[in-house]
Amino acid sequence: MSLFDEIVIGWIAVAIVLFPIQLFVTAPYGRHTRAGWGPSLPNRVGWFAMEIVSLAIFATLFLVGPAPKSAPMWVFFAFWVAHYINRSMIFPLRMRTTGKTIPLVIVASAICFNAVNAGLNGYYLGSLASYPVSWLWDIRFITGAAAFLAGVAMNISADEKLIALRTGGVAADYAIPRGGLFEFVSCPNHLGEIVEWFGFAIMCWNLPALSFAIWTASNLIPRALSHHAWYGKHFDDYPRDRAAVVPFML
Ligand code: NDP
């Protein structure tokens, strides 16, 4: 096993260790913002700062790396870049979040996560990987790409629905989301994001992409469980038959 593979496996181990901790300590942003987490930044600035790191580092390492770039690799590149253009620029601009802040400690830890994650994936694809053009017809590429795109559709449509719920513009306002996947789970945006990065891992079939999928699940399953519990506590009429993030299961 190469040193690079050992580093990625160590990185996966960190995600697994953090998973149970995140079940008990909810990250203090969005509806879970609370005092005692130090200085904070305006929400939009924080989201841009956290997520642009992933776009910049991945794109740079991919483009400057010496590995010959075949057609399937350009598809990986396009999927990653499109996701992070949305997450770093479009999503923060669309949020109805005026006056809300995000703790600096969350922004700093997300920047560290994104730097390592984009570093591992960008370095692997830019410098170590080799995919023949025929990978485009491989069942892993096709099913993974289909899952990625389905995840994107779930994630973006759910985020849009949530953002549209805040009609009055008061950032503290929340309502019960209804319709579509919200009838089955409290957090289809988180479900979509998890499906998206497992799809990416399947289509790339490499260890760094798998590590990103595991990290996404490790971050977002606890967050979805916290959101689900929060809804139950704040709305007496919250539908009791909804799961948190996996329909009928979790
Ligand atoms: P949330 O579902 O908490 O919030 C999404 C947006 O909708 C926020 O602007 C939020 O406002 C608003 N909102 C949410 N619920 C309601 C409601 N019931 N009524 C009114 N407005 C609502 O998403 P997260 O903040 O957890 O994540 C945002 C995006 O980032 C998601 O797509 C998620 O998948 C992705 N993400 C990915 C991670 C990864 O590891 N890959 C990690 C974290 C996030 P407010 O902020 O004021 O609560």
py3Dmol code that shows the C-alpha trace and the ligand (Angstrom):
import py3Dmol

protein = """\
ATOM      1  CA  MET A   1       0.000   0.000   0.000  1.00  0.00           C
ATOM      2  CA  SER A   2       1.377   3.454  -0.909  1.00  0.00           C
ATOM      3  CA  LEU A   3       1.952   6.262   1.591  1.00  0.00           C
ATOM      4  CA  PHE A   4      -0.843   8.190  -0.128  1.00  0.00           C
ATOM      5  CA  ASP A   5      -3.309   5.330   0.462  1.00  0.00           C
ATOM      6  CA  GLU A   6      -2.240   5.120   4.116  1.00  0.00           C
ATOM      7  CA  ILE A   7      -2.878   8.856   4.542  1.00  0.00           C
ATOM      8  CA  VAL A   8      -6.361   8.533   3.014  1.00  0.00           C
ATOM      9  CA  ILE A   9      -7.194   5.553   5.246  1.00  0.00           C
ATOM     10  CA  GLY A  10      -6.059   7.580   8.281  1.00  0.00           C
ATOM     11  CA  TRP A  11      -8.321  10.409   7.073  1.00  0.00           C
ATOM     12  CA  ILE A  12     -11.278   7.999   6.825  1.00  0.00           C
ATOM     13  CA  ALA A  13     -10.528   6.830  10.376  1.00  0.00           C
ATOM     14  CA  VAL A  14     -10.833  10.452  11.608  1.00  0.00           C
ATOM     15  CA  ALA A  15     -14.328  10.683  10.055  1.00  0.00           C
ATOM     16  CA  ILE A  16     -15.357   7.449  11.776  1.00  0.00           C
ATOM     17  CA  VAL A  17     -14.066   8.679  15.148  1.00  0.00           C
ATOM     18  CA  LEU A  18     -15.870  12.028  14.743  1.00  0.00           C
ATOM     19  CA  PHE A  19     -19.214  10.427  13.855  1.00  0.00           C
ATOM     20  CA  PRO A  20     -20.309   9.460  17.410  1.00  0.00           C
ATOM     21  CA  ILE A  21     -18.991  12.779  18.771  1.00  0.00           C
ATOM     22  CA  GLN A  22     -21.172  14.696  16.308  1.00  0.00           C
ATOM     23  CA  LEU A  23     -24.189  12.719  17.496  1.00  0.00           C
ATOM     24  CA  PHE A  24     -23.778  14.399  20.889  1.00  0.00           C
ATOM     25  CA  VAL A  25     -22.306  17.812  19.974  1.00  0.00           C
ATOM     26  CA  THR A  26     -24.394  19.521  17.295  1.00  0.00           C
ATOM     27  CA  ALA A  27     -22.375  21.922  15.147  1.00  0.00           C
ATOM     28  CA  PRO A  28     -23.550  25.416  16.246  1.00  0.00           C
ATOM     29  CA  TYR A  29     -24.690  27.019  12.983  1.00  0.00           C
ATOM     30  CA  GLY A  30     -28.039  27.633  11.309  1.00  0.00           C
ATOM     31  CA  ARG A  31     -30.895  26.757  13.709  1.00  0.00           C
ATOM     32  CA  HIS A  32     -28.405  25.272  16.188  1.00  0.00           C
ATOM     33  CA  THR A  33     -26.483  28.547  16.670  1.00  0.00           C
ATOM     34  CA  ARG A  34     -25.885  29.169  20.377  1.00  0.00           C
ATOM     35  CA  ALA A  35     -23.716  31.337  22.611  1.00  0.00           C
ATOM     36  CA  GLY A  36     -20.285  30.286  23.807  1.00  0.00           C
ATOM     37  CA  TRP A  37     -18.596  29.492  20.477  1.00  0.00           C
ATOM     38  CA  GLY A  38     -16.538  32.698  20.201  1.00  0.00           C
ATOM     39  CA  PRO A  39     -16.489  35.350  17.474  1.00  0.00           C
ATOM     40  CA  SER A  40     -18.554  34.931  14.347  1.00  0.00           C
ATOM     41  CA  LEU A  41     -18.807  36.102  10.739  1.00  0.00           C
ATOM     42  CA  PRO A  42     -21.818  37.115   8.612  1.00  0.00           C
ATOM     43  CA  ASN A  43     -23.372  33.864   7.356  1.00  0.00           C
ATOM     44  CA  ARG A  44     -22.882  34.520   3.629  1.00  0.00           C
ATOM     45  CA  VAL A  45     -19.219  35.469   4.093  1.00  0.00           C
ATOM     46  CA  GLY A  46     -18.655  32.353   6.195  1.00  0.00           C
ATOM     47  CA  TRP A  47     -20.212  30.025   3.605  1.00  0.00           C
ATOM     48  CA  PHE A  48     -18.211  31.591   0.786  1.00  0.00           C
ATOM     49  CA  ALA A  49     -14.942  31.364   2.763  1.00  0.00           C
ATOM     50  CA  MET A  50     -15.527  27.710   3.736  1.00  0.00           C
ATOM     51  CA  GLU A  51     -16.532  26.393   0.353  1.00  0.00           C
ATOM     52  CA  ILE A  52     -14.404  28.374  -2.103  1.00  0.00           C
ATOM     53  CA  VAL A  53     -11.385  26.561  -0.641  1.00  0.00           C
ATOM     54  CA  SER A  54     -12.666  23.291  -2.041  1.00  0.00           C
ATOM     55  CA  LEU A  55     -13.159  24.752  -5.501  1.00  0.00           C
ATOM     56  CA  ALA A  56      -9.773  26.511  -5.627  1.00  0.00           C
ATOM     57  CA  ILE A  57      -7.621  23.686  -4.249  1.00  0.00           C
ATOM     58  CA  PHE A  58      -9.267  20.894  -6.235  1.00  0.00           C
ATOM     59  CA  ALA A  59      -9.221  22.829  -9.534  1.00  0.00           C
ATOM     60  CA  THR A  60      -5.596  23.932  -9.086  1.00  0.00           C
ATOM     61  CA  LEU A  61      -4.257  20.477  -8.206  1.00  0.00           C
ATOM     62  CA  PHE A  62      -6.266  18.838 -10.985  1.00  0.00           C
ATOM     63  CA  LEU A  63      -5.158  21.321 -13.645  1.00  0.00           C
ATOM     64  CA  VAL A  64      -1.460  21.602 -12.739  1.00  0.00           C
ATOM     65  CA  GLY A  65      -0.936  17.892 -11.974  1.00  0.00           C
ATOM     66  CA  PRO A  66       0.996  15.895 -14.604  1.00  0.00           C
ATOM     67  CA  ALA A  67      -1.501  13.014 -15.051  1.00  0.00           C
ATOM     68  CA  PRO A  68      -2.879  12.898 -18.615  1.00  0.00           C
ATOM     69  CA  LYS A  69      -6.508  14.054 -18.438  1.00  0.00           C
ATOM     70  CA  SER A  70      -8.876  11.692 -20.231  1.00  0.00           C
ATOM     71  CA  ALA A  71     -12.593  12.317 -20.946  1.00  0.00           C
ATOM     72  CA  PRO A  72     -13.882  10.596 -17.764  1.00  0.00           C
ATOM     73  CA  MET A  73     -11.514  12.728 -15.682  1.00  0.00           C
ATOM     74  CA  TRP A  74     -12.943  15.896 -17.219  1.00  0.00           C
ATOM     75  CA  VAL A  75     -16.395  14.660 -16.193  1.00  0.00           C
ATOM     76  CA  PHE A  76     -15.170  14.251 -12.564  1.00  0.00           C
ATOM     77  CA  PHE A  77     -13.707  17.751 -12.781  1.00  0.00           C
ATOM     78  CA  ALA A  78     -16.924  19.243 -14.189  1.00  0.00           C
ATOM     79  CA  PHE A  79     -19.085  17.595 -11.485  1.00  0.00           C
ATOM     80  CA  TRP A  80     -16.850  18.795  -8.644  1.00  0.00           C
ATOM     81  CA  VAL A  81     -16.534  22.340  -9.996  1.00  0.00           C
ATOM     82  CA  ALA A  82     -20.270  22.664 -10.690  1.00  0.00           C
ATOM     83  CA  HIS A  83     -21.101  21.447  -7.162  1.00  0.00           C
ATOM     84  CA  TYR A  84     -18.747  23.932  -5.536  1.00  0.00           C
ATOM     85  CA  ILE A  85     -19.760  26.886  -7.702  1.00  0.00           C
ATOM     86  CA  ASN A  86     -23.255  26.288  -6.364  1.00  0.00           C
ATOM     87  CA  ARG A  87     -22.165  25.718  -2.769  1.00  0.00           C
ATOM     88  CA  SER A  88     -19.691  28.615  -2.493  1.00  0.00           C
ATOM     89  CA  MET A  89     -21.468  31.299  -4.531  1.00  0.00           C
ATOM     90  CA  ILE A  90     -25.039  30.528  -5.612  1.00  0.00           C
ATOM     91  CA  PHE A  91     -26.280  28.924  -2.351  1.00  0.00           C
ATOM     92  CA  PRO A  92     -24.916  31.710  -0.070  1.00  0.00           C
ATOM     93  CA  LEU A  93     -26.410  34.393  -2.312  1.00  0.00           C
ATOM     94  CA  ARG A  94     -29.809  32.683  -2.347  1.00  0.00           C
ATOM     95  CA  MET A  95     -30.033  32.036   1.426  1.00  0.00           C
ATOM     96  CA  ARG A  96     -32.425  34.333   3.328  1.00  0.00           C
ATOM     97  CA  THR A  97     -29.983  34.952   6.110  1.00  0.00           C
ATOM     98  CA  THR A  98     -29.504  38.687   6.544  1.00  0.00           C
ATOM     99  CA  GLY A  99     -28.339  39.439  10.103  1.00  0.00           C
ATOM    100  CA  LYS A 100     -27.384  35.830  10.884  1.00  0.00           C
ATOM    101  CA  THR A 101     -23.843  34.838  11.719  1.00  0.00           C
ATOM    102  CA  ILE A 102     -21.714  31.688  11.806  1.00  0.00           C
ATOM    103  CA  PRO A 103     -18.994  31.049  14.423  1.00  0.00           C
ATOM    104  CA  LEU A 104     -15.419  31.523  13.218  1.00  0.00           C
ATOM    105  CA  VAL A 105     -14.523  28.162  14.731  1.00  0.00           C
ATOM    106  CA  ILE A 106     -17.011  26.422  12.377  1.00  0.00           C
ATOM    107  CA  VAL A 107     -15.673  28.345   9.379  1.00  0.00           C
ATOM    108  CA  ALA A 108     -12.070  27.498  10.337  1.00  0.00           C
ATOM    109  CA  SER A 109     -12.770  23.808  10.858  1.00  0.00           C
ATOM    110  CA  ALA A 110     -14.691  23.587   7.557  1.00  0.00           C
ATOM    111  CA  ILE A 111     -11.786  25.309   5.775  1.00  0.00           C
ATOM    112  CA  CYS A 112      -9.387  22.694   7.226  1.00  0.00           C
ATOM    113  CA  PHE A 113     -11.715  19.855   6.193  1.00  0.00           C
ATOM    114  CA  ASN A 114     -12.185  21.262   2.686  1.00  0.00           C
ATOM    115  CA  ALA A 115      -8.443  21.868   2.243  1.00  0.00           C
ATOM    116  CA  VAL A 116      -7.586  18.250   3.089  1.00  0.00           C
ATOM    117  CA  ASN A 117     -10.530  16.767   1.190  1.00  0.00           C
ATOM    118  CA  ALA A 118      -9.981  18.829  -1.965  1.00  0.00           C
ATOM    119  CA  GLY A 119      -6.224  18.317  -1.592  1.00  0.00           C
ATOM    120  CA  LEU A 120      -6.512  14.523  -1.531  1.00  0.00           C
ATOM    121  CA  ASN A 121      -9.046  14.338  -4.375  1.00  0.00           C
ATOM    122  CA  GLY A 122      -7.363  17.006  -6.546  1.00  0.00           C
ATOM    123  CA  TYR A 123      -3.877  15.564  -6.031  1.00  0.00           C
ATOM    124  CA  TYR A 124      -5.039  12.025  -6.789  1.00  0.00           C
ATOM    125  CA  LEU A 125      -6.890  12.964  -9.984  1.00  0.00           C
ATOM    126  CA  GLY A 126      -4.298  15.534 -11.075  1.00  0.00           C
ATOM    127  CA  SER A 127      -1.143  13.548 -10.398  1.00  0.00           C
ATOM    128  CA  LEU A 128      -1.736   9.862  -9.710  1.00  0.00           C
ATOM    129  CA  ALA A 129      -4.847   8.727 -11.571  1.00  0.00           C
ATOM    130  CA  SER A 130      -5.208   7.154 -14.967  1.00  0.00           C
ATOM    131  CA  TYR A 131      -8.617   6.390 -16.509  1.00  0.00           C
ATOM    132  CA  PRO A 132      -8.966   5.064 -20.074  1.00  0.00           C
ATOM    133  CA  VAL A 133     -11.653   6.644 -22.245  1.00  0.00           C
ATOM    134  CA  SER A 134     -13.498   3.297 -22.056  1.00  0.00           C
ATOM    135  CA  TRP A 135     -14.182   4.064 -18.340  1.00  0.00           C
ATOM    136  CA  LEU A 136     -17.099   6.142 -19.702  1.00  0.00           C
ATOM    137  CA  TRP A 137     -18.876   2.860 -20.545  1.00  0.00           C
ATOM    138  CA  ASP A 138     -18.016   1.108 -17.296  1.00  0.00           C
ATOM    139  CA  ILE A 139     -21.077   0.251 -15.207  1.00  0.00           C
ATOM    140  CA  ARG A 140     -19.442   1.958 -12.192  1.00  0.00           C
ATOM    141  CA  PHE A 141     -19.075   5.212 -14.103  1.00  0.00           C
ATOM    142  CA  ILE A 142     -22.631   5.090 -15.414  1.00  0.00           C
ATOM    143  CA  THR A 143     -24.372   4.148 -12.148  1.00  0.00           C
ATOM    144  CA  GLY A 144     -22.178   6.492 -10.094  1.00  0.00           C
ATOM    145  CA  ALA A 145     -22.820   9.433 -12.426  1.00  0.00           C
ATOM    146  CA  ALA A 146     -26.572   8.708 -12.360  1.00  0.00           C
ATOM    147  CA  ALA A 147     -26.521   8.612  -8.532  1.00  0.00           C
ATOM    148  CA  PHE A 148     -24.485  11.833  -8.409  1.00  0.00           C
ATOM    149  CA  LEU A 149     -26.981  13.647 -10.636  1.00  0.00           C
ATOM    150  CA  ALA A 150     -29.963  12.265  -8.690  1.00  0.00           C
ATOM    151  CA  GLY A 151     -28.297  13.473  -5.464  1.00  0.00           C
ATOM    152  CA  VAL A 152     -27.723  16.931  -6.944  1.00  0.00           C
ATOM    153  CA  ALA A 153     -31.392  17.144  -7.958  1.00  0.00           C
ATOM    154  CA  MET A 154     -32.540  16.126  -4.445  1.00  0.00           C
ATOM    155  CA  ASN A 155     -30.087  18.453  -2.722  1.00  0.00           C
ATOM    156  CA  ILE A 156     -30.758  21.575  -4.776  1.00  0.00           C
ATOM    157  CA  SER A 157     -34.538  21.181  -4.944  1.00  0.00           C
ATOM    158  CA  ALA A 158     -34.717  20.622  -1.167  1.00  0.00           C
ATOM    159  CA  ASP A 159     -32.437  23.599  -0.413  1.00  0.00           C
ATOM    160  CA  GLU A 160     -34.563  25.780  -2.716  1.00  0.00           C
ATOM    161  CA  LYS A 161     -37.759  24.670  -0.976  1.00  0.00           C
ATOM    162  CA  LEU A 162     -36.293  25.413   2.460  1.00  0.00           C
ATOM    163  CA  ILE A 163     -35.019  28.828   1.403  1.00  0.00           C
ATOM    164  CA  ALA A 164     -38.440  29.673  -0.073  1.00  0.00           C
ATOM    165  CA  LEU A 165     -40.146  28.859   3.274  1.00  0.00           C
ATOM    166  CA  ARG A 166     -38.736  32.016   4.828  1.00  0.00           C
ATOM    167  CA  THR A 167     -41.079  34.433   3.125  1.00  0.00           C
ATOM    168  CA  GLY A 168     -40.964  37.227   5.672  1.00  0.00           C
ATOM    169  CA  GLY A 169     -37.194  37.611   5.472  1.00  0.00           C
ATOM    170  CA  VAL A 170     -36.710  37.255   9.242  1.00  0.00           C
ATOM    171  CA  ALA A 171     -33.750  34.906   9.519  1.00  0.00           C
ATOM    172  CA  ALA A 172     -34.993  33.296  12.725  1.00  0.00           C
ATOM    173  CA  ASP A 173     -38.245  32.143  11.077  1.00  0.00           C
ATOM    174  CA  TYR A 174     -38.746  28.453  10.401  1.00  0.00           C
ATOM    175  CA  ALA A 175     -41.746  26.563   9.021  1.00  0.00           C
ATOM    176  CA  ILE A 176     -42.552  22.898   8.464  1.00  0.00           C
ATOM    177  CA  PRO A 177     -41.376  21.908   4.982  1.00  0.00           C
ATOM    178  CA  ARG A 178     -43.912  19.839   3.037  1.00  0.00           C
ATOM    179  CA  GLY A 179     -44.178  18.038  -0.300  1.00  0.00           C
ATOM    180  CA  GLY A 180     -41.920  15.772  -2.322  1.00  0.00           C
ATOM    181  CA  LEU A 181     -39.205  13.998  -0.319  1.00  0.00           C
ATOM    182  CA  PHE A 182     -40.061  16.127   2.733  1.00  0.00           C
ATOM    183  CA  GLU A 183     -43.042  13.798   3.197  1.00  0.00           C
ATOM    184  CA  PHE A 184     -40.534  11.002   3.925  1.00  0.00           C
ATOM    185  CA  VAL A 185     -37.568  12.701   5.598  1.00  0.00           C
ATOM    186  CA  SER A 186     -36.867  15.934   7.448  1.00  0.00           C
ATOM    187  CA  CYS A 187     -33.638  16.598   5.529  1.00  0.00           C
ATOM    188  CA  PRO A 188     -33.754  15.592   1.847  1.00  0.00           C
ATOM    189  CA  ASN A 189     -31.004  18.156   1.186  1.00  0.00           C
ATOM    190  CA  HIS A 190     -28.667  16.155   3.425  1.00  0.00           C
ATOM    191  CA  LEU A 191     -29.848  12.860   1.928  1.00  0.00           C
ATOM    192  CA  GLY A 192     -29.198  14.269  -1.562  1.00  0.00           C
ATOM    193  CA  GLU A 193     -25.700  15.399  -0.599  1.00  0.00           C
ATOM    194  CA  ILE A 194     -24.859  11.939   0.780  1.00  0.00           C
ATOM    195  CA  VAL A 195     -26.208  10.208  -2.374  1.00  0.00           C
ATOM    196  CA  GLU A 196     -24.263  12.693  -4.487  1.00  0.00           C
ATOM    197  CA  TRP A 197     -20.844  11.947  -2.980  1.00  0.00           C
ATOM    198  CA  PHE A 198     -21.400   8.169  -2.796  1.00  0.00           C
ATOM    199  CA  GLY A 199     -22.296   8.430  -6.498  1.00  0.00           C
ATOM    200  CA  PHE A 200     -19.055  10.337  -7.084  1.00  0.00           C
ATOM    201  CA  ALA A 201     -17.111   7.657  -5.195  1.00  0.00           C
ATOM    202  CA  ILE A 202     -18.670   4.925  -7.356  1.00  0.00           C
ATOM    203  CA  MET A 203     -18.022   6.739 -10.634  1.00  0.00           C
ATOM    204  CA  CYS A 204     -14.393   7.525  -9.688  1.00  0.00           C
ATOM    205  CA  TRP A 205     -13.817   4.203  -7.885  1.00  0.00           C
ATOM    206  CA  ASN A 206     -10.880   5.536  -5.886  1.00  0.00           C
ATOM    207  CA  LEU A 207      -9.999   5.874  -2.210  1.00  0.00           C
ATOM    208  CA  PRO A 208     -10.013   9.723  -1.861  1.00  0.00           C
ATOM    209  CA  ALA A 209     -13.508   9.915  -3.388  1.00  0.00           C
ATOM    210  CA  LEU A 210     -14.666   7.185  -0.993  1.00  0.00           C
ATOM    211  CA  SER A 211     -13.192   9.152   1.915  1.00  0.00           C
ATOM    212  CA  PHE A 212     -15.261  12.207   0.893  1.00  0.00           C
ATOM    213  CA  ALA A 213     -18.450  10.116   0.798  1.00  0.00           C
ATOM    214  CA  ILE A 214     -17.745   8.719   4.278  1.00  0.00           C
ATOM    215  CA  TRP A 215     -16.975  12.193   5.642  1.00  0.00           C
ATOM    216  CA  THR A 216     -20.213  13.545   4.137  1.00  0.00           C
ATOM    217  CA  ALA A 217     -22.251  10.815   5.834  1.00  0.00           C
ATOM    218  CA  SER A 218     -20.341  11.314   9.081  1.00  0.00           C
ATOM    219  CA  ASN A 219     -21.137  15.071   9.043  1.00  0.00           C
ATOM    220  CA  LEU A 220     -24.661  15.033   7.704  1.00  0.00           C
ATOM    221  CA  ILE A 221     -26.334  12.042   9.390  1.00  0.00           C
ATOM    222  CA  PRO A 222     -25.803  13.595  12.861  1.00  0.00           C
ATOM    223  CA  ARG A 223     -26.858  17.021  11.526  1.00  0.00           C
ATOM    224  CA  ALA A 224     -30.044  15.584  10.024  1.00  0.00           C
ATOM    225  CA  LEU A 225     -30.835  13.776  13.300  1.00  0.00           C
ATOM    226  CA  SER A 226     -30.369  17.078  15.181  1.00  0.00           C
ATOM    227  CA  HIS A 227     -32.616  18.927  12.695  1.00  0.00           C
ATOM    228  CA  HIS A 228     -35.254  16.185  13.005  1.00  0.00           C
ATOM    229  CA  ALA A 229     -35.235  16.354  16.828  1.00  0.00           C
ATOM    230  CA  TRP A 230     -35.362  20.173  16.638  1.00  0.00           C
ATOM    231  CA  TYR A 231     -38.485  20.075  14.425  1.00  0.00           C
ATOM    232  CA  GLY A 232     -40.188  17.670  16.840  1.00  0.00           C
ATOM    233  CA  LYS A 233     -39.434  19.999  19.757  1.00  0.00           C
ATOM    234  CA  HIS A 234     -40.495  23.235  18.040  1.00  0.00           C
ATOM    235  CA  PHE A 235     -43.645  22.166  16.140  1.00  0.00           C
ATOM    236  CA  ASP A 236     -46.460  20.292  17.928  1.00  0.00           C
ATOM    237  CA  ASP A 237     -47.966  19.355  14.565  1.00  0.00           C
ATOM    238  CA  TYR A 238     -44.718  18.046  13.067  1.00  0.00           C
ATOM    239  CA  PRO A 239     -45.493  14.850  11.076  1.00  0.00           C
ATOM    240  CA  ARG A 240     -44.441  11.975  13.377  1.00  0.00           C
ATOM    241  CA  ASP A 241     -44.088   9.441  10.561  1.00  0.00           C
ATOM    242  CA  ARG A 242     -41.194  11.266   8.891  1.00  0.00           C
ATOM    243  CA  ALA A 243     -37.704   9.830   9.233  1.00  0.00           C
ATOM    244  CA  ALA A 244     -34.690  12.141   9.664  1.00  0.00           C
ATOM    245  CA  VAL A 245     -32.626  11.360   6.584  1.00  0.00           C
ATOM    246  CA  VAL A 246     -33.211   7.819   5.232  1.00  0.00           C
ATOM    247  CA  PRO A 247     -36.874   7.114   4.348  1.00  0.00           C
ATOM    248  CA  PHE A 248     -38.542   4.596   6.729  1.00  0.00           C
ATOM    249  CA  MET A 249     -35.230   3.822   8.443  1.00  0.00           C
ATOM    250  CA  LEU A 250     -33.328   6.644  10.113  1.00  0.00           C
TER     251      LEU A 250
END
"""
ligand_1 = """\
48
NDP
P -30.244 23.463 6.430
O -31.286 22.538 5.946
O -30.072 23.639 7.892
O -30.506 24.949 5.819
C -30.557 25.223 4.450
C -31.109 26.651 4.285
O -32.532 26.677 4.453
C -30.596 27.662 5.321
O -30.587 28.928 4.734
C -31.632 27.573 6.436
O -31.682 28.730 7.262
C -32.910 27.424 5.635
N -33.889 26.565 6.313
C -33.705 25.280 6.692
N -34.834 24.760 7.227
C -35.751 25.750 7.208
C -37.108 25.832 7.639
N -37.730 24.775 8.162
N -37.767 27.005 7.504
C -37.131 28.079 6.947
N -35.844 28.068 6.500
C -35.153 26.900 6.637
O -28.874 23.029 5.722
P -27.359 23.086 6.301
O -27.090 24.482 6.767
O -27.128 21.951 7.200
O -26.551 22.793 4.949
C -26.678 23.638 3.829
C -26.216 22.872 2.575
O -24.827 22.509 2.694
C -26.989 21.558 2.394
O -27.235 21.370 1.014
C -26.035 20.497 2.898
O -26.237 19.272 2.238
C -24.661 21.114 2.566
N -23.632 20.659 3.526
C -22.723 19.696 3.128
C -21.799 19.181 4.027
C -20.862 18.083 3.601
O -20.194 17.513 4.464
N -20.751 17.730 2.328
C -21.709 19.697 5.401
C -22.701 20.700 5.720
C -23.609 21.150 4.793
P -30.772 28.836 8.611
O -29.332 28.711 8.128
O -31.119 30.173 9.126
O -31.167 27.694 9.515
"""
view = py3Dmol.view(width=600, height=400)
view.addModel(protein, "pdb")
view.setStyle({"model": 0}, {"cartoon": {"style": "trace"}})
view.addModel(ligand_1, "xyz")
view.setStyle({"model": 1}, {"stick": {}})
view.zoomTo()
view.show()
